[in-house]
Amino acid sequence: MTAAIAIKSALELIGIGLLIWGLLHEKKLIAFEQKVWRILFVNYKRYQRKKRYAKMQKNRDFRVVNGSGTVPAPHKKTHSPSHVA
């Protein structure tokens, strides 16, 4: 018997053992599957959020800085507000 056949047989026996364990402990297996699904879902959402944030940072306009190192005041709007406090 070669090492490859021995390893293959061992993996098959482990697979059969896990299948039997899964049938006997179905509730634990379902809870584990749901936990793994939540972890994957949260990490995928976090990955998407980081990607969107990086894209926003890349597309953000650069501010013009004067020689003294301070940021100039923003431009005032020319139109008056519709309500007065």
Buried (B, 14 or more C-beta within 10 A) or exposed (E): EEEEEEEEEEEEEEEEEEEEEBEEEEEEBEEEEEEEEEEEEEEEEEEEEEEEEEEEEEEEEEEEEEEEEEEEEEEEEEEEEEEEE
